[in-house]
Amino acid sequence: MSSLLQLVLATPETDAVGESIVDAALEEFLAYGLRRTNVDVVARRAGVSRATLYRRFRDKDALVQAVLVRECRRFFGSVADAVATRSTVEERLVEGFVVGMRYARADRLLNRLLASDPEALLPYLTTNGALVVAAAREFLVWQGGSTAPVRDRTPDGIAELFVRLAISFTLMPESAIPLGSDDEVRAFACAYLAPLMRP
């Protein structure tokens, strides 16, 4: 399992004070972006001293990581909840693709950072995106359950294709393929992606 997925799936260690700091940081990132957010202002918004903040998060980078890991945890949790009642691997992967696309498009932090800090975010979804792709791929394989390869198509390969397509459609939503609603995303997944899981 990738280190990022282990971090996301691990039980959170923060207490109520730590959570309030992460909440405050999220609101500051949404309001001002990563670069313009001031740690002292985060502490004030959280109602704690600067020293208390730094006892829990050694620097701004650690605070950014805590926010992003929690948001990833929420994302993966929403996908897991959506696919839990689906009975087949094909249904779980299709519905996971639909929910993942919907969540990413509506995610306030992702959209804020794409607008205000693209130079900080985009490398983690493109040129330096191997860790993110690996975590999402392994999560989809885990959610799909034990699956044998289909012809020469492995579960890892199919899951990675899902992930890379989802990232591409999120970053470049304009497309000849209609994907404006859940129904359209589901129709696309059923027509183009689900056949990859069939003999």
N, CA, C and O of each residue as an XYZ file, in Angstrom:
796
protein
N       0.853     -1.196      0.000
C       0.000      0.000      0.000
C       0.886      1.242      0.000
O       1.873      1.308      0.733
N       0.526      2.230     -0.830
C       1.331      3.446     -0.918
C       1.312      4.204      0.409
O       0.385      4.076      1.209
N       2.363      4.996      0.617
C       2.460      5.752      1.868
C       1.322      6.763      1.997
O       0.823      7.002      3.097
N       0.912      7.357      0.873
C      -0.185      8.328      0.924
C      -1.490      7.655      1.315
O      -2.231      8.183      2.144
N      -1.785      6.494      0.731
C      -3.022      5.801      1.072
C      -2.998      5.354      2.531
O      -4.020      5.427      3.214
N      -1.841      4.890      3.019
C      -1.725      4.520      4.437
C      -2.033      5.718      5.329
O      -2.730      5.590      6.336
N      -1.512      6.878      4.952
C      -1.737      8.094      5.728
C      -3.213      8.474      5.729
O      -3.762      8.856      6.762
N      -3.852      8.369      4.565
C      -5.262      8.744      4.445
C      -6.157      7.789      5.218
O      -7.125      8.214      5.848
N      -5.837      6.500      5.172
C      -6.695      5.498      5.810
C      -6.412      5.338      7.302
O      -7.190      4.708      8.018
N      -5.305      5.902      7.769
C      -4.966      5.773      9.187
C      -5.980      6.523     10.051
O      -6.582      7.503      9.614
N      -6.157      6.050     11.275
C      -7.037      6.731     12.218
C      -6.443      8.090     12.577
O      -5.286      8.163     12.990
N      -7.210      9.164     12.427
C      -6.675     10.500     12.751
C      -6.202     10.581     14.196
O      -6.842     10.044     15.100
N      -5.067     11.260     14.406
C      -4.498     11.371     15.742
C      -4.812     12.709     16.409
O      -4.489     12.901     17.581
N      -5.434     13.630     15.685
C      -5.669     14.953     16.247
C      -6.790     14.934     17.274
O      -7.741     14.158     17.169
N      -6.656     15.817     18.284
C      -7.696     15.979     19.289
C      -8.619     17.123     18.867
O      -8.528     17.619     17.744
N      -9.502     17.536     19.767
C     -10.460     18.593     19.432
C      -9.751     19.888     19.063
O     -10.180     20.597     18.153
N      -8.664     20.196     19.768
C      -7.919     21.414     19.458
C      -7.270     21.296     18.080
O      -7.314     22.233     17.284
N      -6.673     20.148     17.809
C      -6.064     19.930     16.496
C      -7.087     20.036     15.383
O      -6.809     20.617     14.334
N      -8.268     19.480     15.603
C      -9.326     19.554     14.598
C      -9.766     20.993     14.368
O     -10.025     21.394     13.233
N      -9.851     21.768     15.445
C     -10.256     23.162     15.287
C      -9.214     23.941     14.486
O      -9.561     24.848     13.729
N      -7.942     23.588     14.653
C      -6.878     24.238     13.884
C      -6.979     23.860     12.414
O      -6.842     24.711     11.535
N      -7.216     22.584     12.152
C      -7.357     22.131     10.761
C      -8.591     22.774     10.125
O      -8.549     23.179      8.963
N      -9.682     22.868     10.876
C     -10.886     23.546     10.369
C     -10.575     24.995     10.003
O     -10.968     25.480      8.942
N      -9.865     25.677     10.900
C      -9.527     27.078     10.663
C      -8.606     27.227      9.453
O      -8.766     28.146      8.649
N      -7.644     26.317      9.334
C      -6.732     26.370      8.189
C      -7.494     26.175      6.885
O      -7.238     26.870      5.901
N      -8.429     25.233      6.878
C      -9.229     25.008      5.675
C      -9.969     26.284      5.271
O      -9.975     26.658      4.098
N     -10.585     26.944      6.236
C     -11.326     28.165      5.927
C     -10.398     29.267      5.417
O     -10.775     30.034      4.532
N      -9.194     29.350      5.967
C      -8.236     30.344      5.485
C      -7.768     30.010      4.068
O      -7.632     30.903      3.232
N      -7.521     28.727      3.798
C      -7.111     28.324      2.450
C      -8.214     28.644      1.444
O      -7.939     29.089      0.330
N      -9.466     28.414      1.846
C     -10.585     28.712      0.954
C     -10.709     30.211      0.699
O     -11.060     30.638     -0.400
N     -10.421     30.984      1.708
C     -10.563     32.431      1.573
C      -9.385     33.074      0.854
O      -9.571     34.005      0.070
N      -8.160     32.580      1.116
C      -6.966     33.286      0.644
C      -6.013     32.435     -0.197
O      -5.054     32.971     -0.750
N      -6.245     31.146     -0.307
C      -5.292     30.293     -1.009
C      -4.142     29.902     -0.094
O      -4.070     30.351      1.050
N      -3.246     29.068     -0.599
C      -2.138     28.567      0.225
C      -1.097     29.640      0.513
O      -0.698     29.830      1.662
N      -0.665     30.331     -0.511
C       0.446     31.287     -0.345
C       0.088     32.428      0.591
O       0.918     32.855      1.394
N      -1.128     32.922      0.499
C      -1.507     34.122      1.251
C      -2.010     33.800      2.662
O      -2.247     34.710      3.457
N      -2.173     32.527      2.971
C      -2.634     32.176      4.311
C      -1.516     32.368      5.322
O      -0.385     31.932      5.106
N      -1.842     33.025      6.427
C      -0.887     33.316      7.495
C      -1.197     32.411      8.689
O      -2.341     32.330      9.137
N      -0.179     31.742      9.192
C      -0.380     30.788     10.283
C      -0.890     31.484     11.548
O      -1.685     30.908     12.291
N      -0.447     32.695     11.791
C      -0.931     33.436     12.962
C      -2.436     33.681     12.872
O      -3.144     33.610     13.877
N      -2.913     33.966     11.672
C      -4.349     34.189     11.472
C      -5.115     32.875     11.671
O      -6.216     32.872     12.220
N      -4.531     31.771     11.225
C      -5.153     30.463     11.455
C      -5.308     30.223     12.952
O      -6.361     29.774     13.405
N      -4.265     30.519     13.717
C      -4.327     30.324     15.169
C      -5.438     31.177     15.785
O      -6.199     30.701     16.628
N      -5.525     32.432     15.361
C      -6.575     33.310     15.901
C      -7.961     32.788     15.545
O      -8.859     32.787     16.387
N      -8.140     32.345     14.302
C      -9.438     31.819     13.877
C      -9.805     30.577     14.683
O     -10.977     30.349     14.985
N      -8.797     29.774     15.029
C      -9.036     28.547     15.795
C      -9.202     28.819     17.285
O      -9.615     27.939     18.040
N      -8.877     30.048     17.708
C      -8.995     30.393     19.119
C      -7.890     29.818     19.977
O      -8.093     29.525     21.155
N      -6.691     29.653     19.367
C      -5.553     29.108     20.115
C      -4.357     30.032     19.941
O      -4.350     30.903     19.072
N      -3.360     29.831     20.771
C      -2.140     30.622     20.645
C      -1.276     30.074     19.510
O      -1.450     28.942     19.059
N      -0.348     30.904     19.069
C       0.602     30.467     18.041
C       1.415     29.270     18.536
O       1.684     28.334     17.782
N       1.804     29.312     19.818
C       2.591     28.212     20.382
C       1.802     26.908     20.374
O       2.355     25.844     20.099
N       0.493     26.994     20.680
C      -0.338     25.786     20.673
C      -0.411     25.200     19.274
O      -0.328     23.984     19.100
N      -0.564     26.059     18.280
C      -0.605     25.572     16.903
C       0.687     24.856     16.539
O       0.663     23.768     15.965
N       1.824     25.481     16.881
C       3.107     24.890     16.495
C       3.456     23.637     17.304
O       4.300     22.850     16.877
N       2.830     23.441     18.449
C       3.044     22.184     19.170
C       2.412     21.016     18.412
O       2.875     19.880     18.521
N       1.368     21.292     17.653
C       0.674     20.228     16.918
C       1.109     20.127     15.467
O       1.083     19.045     14.880
N       1.508     21.251     14.888
C       1.932     21.284     13.481
C       3.230     22.074     13.413
O       3.247     23.277     13.674
N       4.310     21.397     13.064
C       5.645     21.992     13.200
C       5.842     23.223     12.314
O       6.628     24.108     12.651
N       5.124     23.285     11.170
C       5.236     24.436     10.282
C       4.015     24.484      9.373
O       3.112     23.654      9.477
N       4.004     25.457      8.492
C       2.860     25.630      7.599
C       2.683     24.424      6.687
O       1.554     24.022      6.406
N       3.786     23.842      6.222
C       3.690     22.671      5.348
C       2.979     21.512      6.048
O       2.179     20.808      5.431
N       3.268     21.316      7.331
C       2.610     20.244      8.080
C       1.121     20.523      8.221
O       0.309     19.598      8.200
N       0.765     21.774      8.361
C      -0.642     22.157      8.454
C      -1.346     21.934      7.117
O      -2.467     21.427      7.075
N      -0.690     22.312      6.039
C      -1.256     22.063      4.708
C      -1.464     20.569      4.505
O      -2.512     20.148      4.016
N      -0.467     19.762      4.881
C      -0.603     18.316      4.728
C      -1.778     17.791      5.536
O      -2.530     16.949      5.045
N      -1.954     18.268      6.763
C      -3.053     17.802      7.605
C      -4.405     18.098      6.967
O      -5.312     17.267      7.002
N      -4.533     19.289      6.383
C      -5.791     19.654      5.719
C      -6.022     18.766      4.503
O      -7.120     18.244      4.311
N      -4.992     18.593      3.684
C      -5.150     17.812      2.463
C      -5.432     16.344      2.764
O      -6.244     15.718      2.082
N      -4.768     15.789      3.778
C      -5.016     14.395      4.138
C      -6.446     14.221      4.628
O      -7.103     13.240      4.280
N      -6.936     15.164      5.434
C      -8.314     15.053      5.907
C      -9.308     15.155      4.753
O     -10.308     14.438      4.725
N      -9.029     16.055      3.795
C      -9.925     16.175      2.643
C      -9.884     14.925      1.784
O     -10.914     14.500      1.261
N      -8.706     14.330      1.630
C      -8.605     13.056      0.900
C      -9.365     11.956      1.620
O     -10.015     11.121      0.990
N      -9.278     11.960      2.956
C     -10.000     10.966      3.757
C     -11.510     11.097      3.518
O     -12.214     10.097      3.378
N     -11.985     12.319      3.475
C     -13.408     12.552      3.222
C     -13.791     12.096      1.811
O     -14.854     11.511      1.604
N     -12.914     12.369      0.852
C     -13.174     11.955     -0.527
C     -13.273     10.437     -0.632
O     -14.244      9.909     -1.175
N     -12.271      9.740     -0.111
C     -12.289      8.284     -0.174
C     -13.474      7.712      0.600
O     -14.070      6.714      0.193
N     -13.808      8.351      1.715
C     -14.959      7.892      2.495
C     -16.255      8.014      1.728
O     -17.111      7.134      1.816
N     -16.416      9.096      0.974
C     -17.643      9.268      0.194
C     -17.751      8.219     -0.903
O     -18.838      7.716     -1.189
N     -16.616      7.892     -1.513
C     -16.624      6.846     -2.542
C     -16.940      5.491     -1.922
O     -17.746      4.732     -2.460
N     -16.306      5.186     -0.788
C     -16.543      3.902     -0.117
C     -18.008      3.754      0.277
O     -18.591      2.683      0.105
N     -18.602      4.810      0.800
C     -20.019      4.755      1.190
C     -20.913      4.510     -0.015
O     -21.885      3.759      0.065
N     -20.576      5.151     -1.141
C     -21.423      5.046     -2.333
C     -21.385      3.662     -2.961
O     -22.380      3.208     -3.524
N     -20.238      2.987     -2.869
C     -20.112      1.695     -3.545
C     -20.404      0.511     -2.619
O     -20.437     -0.635     -3.066
N     -20.613      0.787     -1.339
C     -20.749     -0.298     -0.353
C     -21.895     -1.246     -0.669
O     -21.798     -2.442     -0.394
N     -22.977     -0.734     -1.241
C     -24.153     -1.576     -1.496
C     -24.161     -2.181     -2.897
O     -25.082     -2.921     -3.242
N     -23.161     -1.880     -3.696
C     -23.107     -2.426     -5.058
C     -22.582     -3.851     -5.007
O     -21.634     -4.148     -4.281
N     -23.196     -4.717     -5.771
C     -22.930     -6.148     -5.605
C     -21.802     -6.685     -6.477
O     -21.218     -7.718     -6.149
N     -21.481     -6.011     -7.578
C     -20.433     -6.519     -8.460
C     -19.268     -5.541     -8.539
O     -19.414     -4.355     -8.241
N     -18.120     -6.051     -8.941
C     -16.943     -5.206     -9.106
C     -17.219     -4.138    -10.153
O     -16.848     -2.978     -9.972
N     -17.864     -4.519    -11.238
C     -18.167     -3.562    -12.294
C     -19.034     -2.423    -11.771
O     -18.763     -1.256    -12.056
N     -20.069     -2.752    -11.014
C     -20.941     -1.720    -10.453
C     -20.191     -0.828     -9.487
O     -20.403      0.385     -9.469
N     -19.308     -1.419     -8.675
C     -18.569     -0.629     -7.692
C     -17.612      0.345     -8.367
O     -17.492      1.495     -7.945
N     -16.934     -0.111     -9.410
C     -15.986      0.771    -10.084
C     -16.703      1.866    -10.871
O     -16.251      3.011    -10.894
N     -17.811      1.521    -11.512
C     -18.574      2.527    -12.250
C     -19.107      3.583    -11.288
O     -18.971      4.780    -11.537
N     -19.712      3.138    -10.191
C     -20.283      4.105     -9.242
C     -19.180      4.897     -8.549
O     -19.360      6.078     -8.252
N     -18.052      4.266     -8.292
C     -16.922      4.990     -7.713
C     -16.439      6.087     -8.649
O     -16.073      7.172     -8.196
N     -16.434      5.818     -9.936
C     -16.035      6.828    -10.925
C     -17.022      7.994    -10.919
O     -16.621      9.157    -10.959
N     -18.313      7.674    -10.867
C     -19.346      8.710    -10.861
C     -19.210      9.596     -9.625
O     -19.191     10.822     -9.730
N     -19.115      8.967     -8.454
C     -19.033      9.736     -7.207
C     -17.726     10.523     -7.138
O     -17.712     11.666     -6.682
N     -16.639      9.917     -7.586
C     -15.359     10.614     -7.582
C     -15.377     11.860     -8.453
O     -14.864     12.910     -8.064
N     -15.970     11.734     -9.633
C     -16.076     12.889    -10.527
C     -16.946     13.979     -9.901
O     -16.593     15.158     -9.935
N     -18.076     13.581     -9.333
C     -18.980     14.563     -8.727
C     -18.299     15.282     -7.565
O     -18.387     16.503     -7.441
N     -17.622     14.513     -6.718
C     -16.979     15.087     -5.539
C     -15.880     16.062     -5.953
O     -15.794     17.171     -5.424
N     -15.043     15.644     -6.901
C     -13.925     16.490     -7.309
C     -14.417     17.795     -7.922
O     -13.850     18.857     -7.667
N     -15.460     17.718     -8.722
C     -15.973     18.932     -9.372
C     -16.562     19.909     -8.361
O     -16.488     21.124     -8.549
N     -17.143     19.381     -7.298
C     -17.809     20.229     -6.309
C     -16.901     20.613     -5.146
O     -17.278     21.439     -4.314
N     -15.713     20.025     -5.079
C     -14.850     20.240     -3.914
C     -14.353     21.681     -3.856
O     -13.702     22.162     -4.783
N     -14.668     22.364     -2.756
C     -14.331     23.784     -2.638
C     -12.826     24.020     -2.614
O     -12.329     24.954     -3.243
N     -12.103     23.172     -1.886
C     -10.665     23.392     -1.759
C      -9.956     23.125     -3.082
O      -9.099     23.906     -3.494
N     -10.304     22.033     -3.744
C      -9.673     21.726     -5.026
C      -9.892     22.862     -6.013
O      -8.950     23.290     -6.680
N     -11.111     23.352     -6.115
C     -11.405     24.424     -7.063
C     -10.722     25.729     -6.669
O     -10.285     26.489     -7.533
N     -10.628     25.989     -5.367
C      -9.934     27.202     -4.909
C      -8.456     27.144     -5.265
O      -7.890     28.125     -5.749
N      -7.833     25.995     -5.025
C      -6.402     25.886     -5.283
C      -6.093     25.874     -6.775
O      -5.053     26.381     -7.195
N      -6.979     25.304     -7.573
C      -6.785     25.356     -9.022
C      -6.828     26.799     -9.515
O      -6.142     27.161    -10.470
N      -7.646     27.620     -8.849
C      -7.764     29.024     -9.250
C      -6.642     29.891     -8.699
O      -6.126     30.756     -9.406
N      -6.251     29.666     -7.426
C      -5.311     30.586     -6.768
C      -3.883     30.070     -6.675
O      -2.939     30.860     -6.660
N      -3.714     28.750     -6.613
C      -2.370     28.189     -6.421
C      -2.101     27.031     -7.395
O      -1.644     25.967     -6.979
N      -2.381     27.234     -8.678
C      -2.196     26.104     -9.604
C      -0.764     25.589     -9.643
O      -0.530     24.396     -9.834
N       0.202     26.504     -9.460
C       1.597     26.074     -9.512
C       1.963     25.169     -8.343
O       2.904     24.383     -8.443
N       1.228     25.271     -7.232
C       1.469     24.396     -6.085
C       0.723     23.078     -6.221
O       1.224     22.035     -5.801
N      -0.473     23.115     -6.807
C      -1.320     21.920     -6.859
C      -1.089     21.053     -8.090
O      -0.997     19.831     -7.980
N      -0.995     21.676     -9.255
C      -0.989     20.909    -10.504
C       0.130     19.873    -10.608
O      -0.109     18.789    -11.141
N       1.347     20.159    -10.119
C       2.370     19.105    -10.213
C       1.961     17.804     -9.533
O       2.372     16.727     -9.966
N       1.143     17.888     -8.457
C       0.737     16.683     -7.748
C      -0.366     15.920     -8.476
O      -0.722     14.806     -8.091
N      -0.904     16.534     -9.534
C      -1.913     15.865    -10.351
C      -1.402     15.585    -11.762
O      -2.112     15.010    -12.586
N      -0.157     16.000    -12.032
C       0.397     15.816    -13.380
C       1.817     15.257    -13.293
O       2.002     14.059    -13.079
N       2.812     16.119    -13.457
C       4.192     15.643    -13.589
C       4.721     14.927    -12.355
O       5.543     14.019    -12.478
N       4.263     15.320    -11.161
C       4.689     14.651     -9.927
C       3.528     13.905     -9.278
O       3.470     13.762     -8.056
N       2.609     13.434    -10.109
C       1.375     12.855     -9.588
C       1.404     11.366     -9.312
O       0.360     10.774     -9.038
N       2.581     10.739     -9.378
C       2.638      9.285     -9.222
C       2.070      8.823     -7.879
O       1.383      7.805     -7.813
N       2.356      9.570     -6.811
C       1.894      9.172     -5.480
C       0.371      9.252     -5.381
O      -0.265      8.367     -4.810
N      -0.211     10.317     -5.939
C      -1.661     10.475     -5.914
C      -2.331      9.397     -6.748
O      -3.312      8.793     -6.315
N      -1.806      9.155     -7.944
C      -2.370      8.123     -8.820
C      -2.282      6.751     -8.153
O      -3.236      5.975     -8.198
N      -1.145      6.456     -7.538
C      -0.972      5.165     -6.871
C      -1.961      4.987     -5.727
O      -2.549      3.917     -5.573
N      -2.144      6.030     -4.926
C      -3.068      5.932     -3.793
C      -4.494      5.700     -4.271
O      -5.195      4.838     -3.742
N      -4.929      6.470     -5.276
C      -6.290      6.316     -5.787
C      -6.475      4.970     -6.470
O      -7.520      4.336     -6.326
N      -5.463      4.533     -7.214
C      -5.525      3.231     -7.877
C      -5.658      2.105     -6.862
O      -6.503      1.223     -7.013
N      -4.826      2.134     -5.833
C      -4.873      1.079     -4.820
C      -6.188      1.106     -4.058
O      -6.715      0.059     -3.680
N      -6.716      2.297     -3.835
C      -8.008      2.402     -3.159
C      -9.108      1.763     -4.003
O      -9.947      1.037     -3.470
N      -9.118      2.022     -5.319
C     -10.139      1.436     -6.190
C     -10.013     -0.084     -6.242
O     -11.016     -0.797     -6.211
N      -8.791     -0.570     -6.320
C      -8.598     -2.032     -6.334
C      -9.093     -2.631     -5.027
O      -9.749     -3.673     -5.025
N      -8.781     -1.980     -3.928
C      -9.235     -2.443     -2.603
C     -10.759     -2.451     -2.527
O     -11.354     -3.405     -2.027
N     -11.395     -1.378     -3.027
C     -12.853     -1.312     -3.011
C     -13.477     -2.329     -3.949
O     -14.570     -2.834     -3.691
N     -12.779     -2.631     -5.044
C     -13.308     -3.602     -6.000
C     -13.318     -5.014     -5.462
O     -14.105     -5.851     -5.906
N     -12.446     -5.280     -4.508
C     -12.373     -6.624     -3.954
C     -11.419     -7.489     -4.762
O     -10.739     -7.013     -5.670
N     -11.384     -8.747     -4.419
C     -10.484     -9.694     -5.080
C     -10.973     -9.959     -6.501
O     -12.053    -10.512     -6.709
N     -10.160     -9.556     -7.467
C     -10.544     -9.673     -8.864
C      -9.392    -10.252     -9.668
O      -8.247     -9.819     -9.536
N      -9.701    -11.222    -10.488
C      -8.680    -11.811    -11.354
C      -8.511    -10.940    -12.596
O      -9.433    -10.221    -12.979
N      -7.348    -11.001    -13.220
C      -7.160    -10.262    -14.471
C      -8.169    -10.711    -15.525
O      -8.575    -11.872    -15.558
N      -8.565     -9.775    -16.381
C      -9.474    -10.074    -17.493
C      -8.654    -10.025    -18.765
O      -8.198     -8.962    -19.188
N      -8.469    -11.213    -19.384
C      -7.536    -11.338    -20.491
C      -6.182    -10.799    -20.026
O      -5.606    -11.327    -19.076
N      -5.667     -9.756    -20.682
C      -4.376     -9.208    -20.244
C      -4.545     -7.915    -19.472
O      -3.591     -7.154    -19.311
N      -5.767     -7.660    -18.990
C      -6.046     -6.427    -18.258
C      -6.092     -6.717    -16.763
O      -6.957     -7.453    -16.289
N      -5.155     -6.134    -16.030
C      -5.072     -6.385    -14.589
C      -5.977     -5.399    -13.841
O      -6.284     -4.327    -14.362
N      -6.406     -5.755    -12.618
C      -7.175     -4.805    -11.804
C      -6.439     -3.487    -11.597
O      -7.057     -2.423    -11.644
N      -5.124     -3.541    -11.368
C      -4.349     -2.310    -11.191
C      -4.390     -1.442    -12.443
O      -4.542     -0.223    -12.362
N      -4.255     -2.076    -13.587
C      -4.254     -1.323    -14.840
C      -5.596     -0.665    -15.110
O      -5.652      0.494    -15.522
N      -6.678     -1.401    -14.878
C      -8.021     -0.847    -15.086
C      -8.267      0.301    -14.111
O      -8.758      1.359    -14.507
N      -7.928      0.097    -12.844
C      -8.144      1.137    -11.841
C      -7.336      2.391    -12.173
O      -7.833      3.506    -12.012
N      -6.094      2.219    -12.637
C      -5.283      3.380    -12.970
C      -5.873      4.152    -14.141
O      -5.815      5.382    -14.167
N      -6.437      3.444    -15.101
C      -7.084      4.119    -16.219
C      -8.257      4.962    -15.728
O      -8.436      6.096    -16.170
N      -9.055      4.412    -14.816
C     -10.159      5.166    -14.214
C      -9.637      6.446    -13.565
O     -10.188      7.527    -13.769
N      -8.567      6.308    -12.780
C      -8.022      7.449    -12.038
C      -7.497      8.516    -12.985
O      -7.794      9.699    -12.822
N      -6.721      8.101    -13.970
C      -6.142      9.073    -14.889
C      -7.215      9.790    -15.705
O      -7.090     10.985    -15.976
N      -8.255      9.082    -16.092
C      -9.354      9.721    -16.812
C     -10.080     10.719    -15.913
O     -10.410     11.824    -16.344
N     -10.326     10.325    -14.665
C     -11.020     11.222    -13.739
C     -10.218     12.503    -13.521
O     -10.792     13.592    -13.503
N      -8.899     12.387    -13.356
C      -8.057     13.568    -13.180
C      -8.117     14.449    -14.427
O      -8.255     15.668    -14.323
N      -8.016     13.832    -15.600
C      -8.042     14.588    -16.845
C      -9.361     15.335    -17.018
O      -9.360     16.516    -17.364
N     -10.480     14.662    -16.784
C     -11.781     15.315    -16.931
C     -11.989     16.415    -15.889
O     -12.679     17.400    -16.151
N     -11.393     16.245    -14.710
C     -11.527     17.266    -13.670
C     -10.730     18.513    -14.024
O     -11.209     19.633    -13.849
N      -9.514     18.317    -14.521
C      -8.661     19.453    -14.848
C      -9.060     20.127    -16.162
O      -8.889     21.335    -16.324
N      -9.595     19.333    -17.104
C     -10.016     19.869    -18.407
C     -11.443     19.406    -18.691
O     -11.636     18.466    -19.463
N     -12.438     20.039    -18.091
C     -13.818     19.554    -18.194
C     -14.448     19.702    -19.574
O     -15.404     18.993    -19.889
N     -13.929     20.614    -20.406
C     -14.494     20.760    -21.739
C     -14.193     19.507    -22.553
O     -13.040     19.091    -22.662
N     -15.249     18.902    -23.128
C     -15.067     17.619    -23.809
C     -16.187     17.386    -24.818
O     -17.294     17.904    -24.669
N     -15.881     16.602    -25.843
C     -16.912     16.178    -26.789
C     -17.825     15.139    -26.164
O     -18.896     14.844    -26.694
N     -17.398     14.586    -25.037
C     -18.193     13.585    -24.323
C     -19.075     14.307    -23.313
O     -18.553     15.046    -22.479
N     -20.381     14.123    -23.356
C     -21.245     14.790    -22.378
C     -21.068     14.194    -20.981
O     -21.332     13.013    -20.756
N     -20.616     15.037    -20.048
C     -20.346     14.591    -18.684
C     -20.870     15.598    -17.656
O     -20.311     15.737    -16.568
N     -21.938     16.288    -18.012
C     -22.425     17.355    -17.156
C     -23.258     16.917    -15.983
O     -23.529     17.722    -15.092
N     -23.675     15.662    -15.950
C     -24.515     15.169    -14.858
C     -24.056     13.784    -14.444
O     -23.292     13.131    -15.154
N     -24.532     13.341    -13.283
C     -24.206     11.988    -12.828
C     -24.642     10.949    -13.852
O     -23.919      9.988    -14.114
N     -25.817     11.142    -14.427
C     -26.330     10.179    -15.404
C     -25.420     10.098    -16.624
O     -25.181      9.013    -17.155
N     -24.916     11.239    -17.065
C     -24.027     11.234    -18.228
C     -22.679     10.611    -17.894
O     -22.120      9.877    -18.708
N     -22.151     10.892    -16.708
C     -20.889     10.273    -16.294
C     -21.071      8.763    -16.169
O     -20.204      7.991    -16.580
N     -22.201      8.347    -15.601
C     -22.476      6.917    -15.449
C     -22.617      6.239    -16.817
O     -22.120      5.132    -17.021
N     -23.295      6.911    -17.746
C     -23.456      6.353    -19.094
C     -22.099      6.200    -19.773
O     -21.843      5.194    -20.434
N     -21.227      7.202    -19.609
C     -19.884      7.107    -20.167
C     -19.122      5.941    -19.559
O     -18.510      5.151    -20.276
N     -19.161      5.835    -18.234
C     -18.431      4.760    -17.545
C     -18.953      3.391    -17.972
O     -18.173      2.460    -18.173
N     -20.269      3.272    -18.108
C     -20.853      1.985    -18.510
C     -20.479      1.631    -19.947
O     -20.225      0.467    -20.259
N     -20.448      2.637    -20.819
C     -20.184      2.378    -22.234
C     -18.702      2.167    -22.530
O     -18.348      1.320    -23.351
N     -17.828      2.936    -21.862
C     -16.415      2.928    -22.227
C     -15.513      2.214    -21.227
O     -14.496      1.637    -21.613
N     -15.877      2.249    -19.943
C     -14.986      1.703    -18.919
C     -15.404      0.320    -18.439
O     -14.560     -0.558    -18.262
N     -16.698      0.122    -18.227
C     -17.164     -1.175    -17.739
C     -16.748     -2.337    -18.641
O     -16.402     -3.402    -18.130
N     -16.771     -2.164    -19.976
C     -16.337     -3.292    -20.830
C     -14.919     -3.777    -20.565
O     -14.581     -4.916    -20.887
N     -14.081     -2.915    -19.977
C     -12.713     -3.337    -19.661
C     -12.689     -4.450    -18.615
O     -11.703     -5.178    -18.499
N     -13.779     -4.577    -17.856
C     -13.821     -5.575    -16.790
C     -14.544     -6.851    -17.208
O     -14.776     -7.744    -16.393
N     -14.896     -6.923    -18.483
C     -15.612     -8.096    -18.980
C     -14.697     -8.962    -19.831
O     -13.806     -8.446    -20.506
N     -14.907    -10.273    -19.805
C     -14.089    -11.176    -20.627
C     -14.238    -10.878    -22.113
O     -13.619    -11.545    -22.942
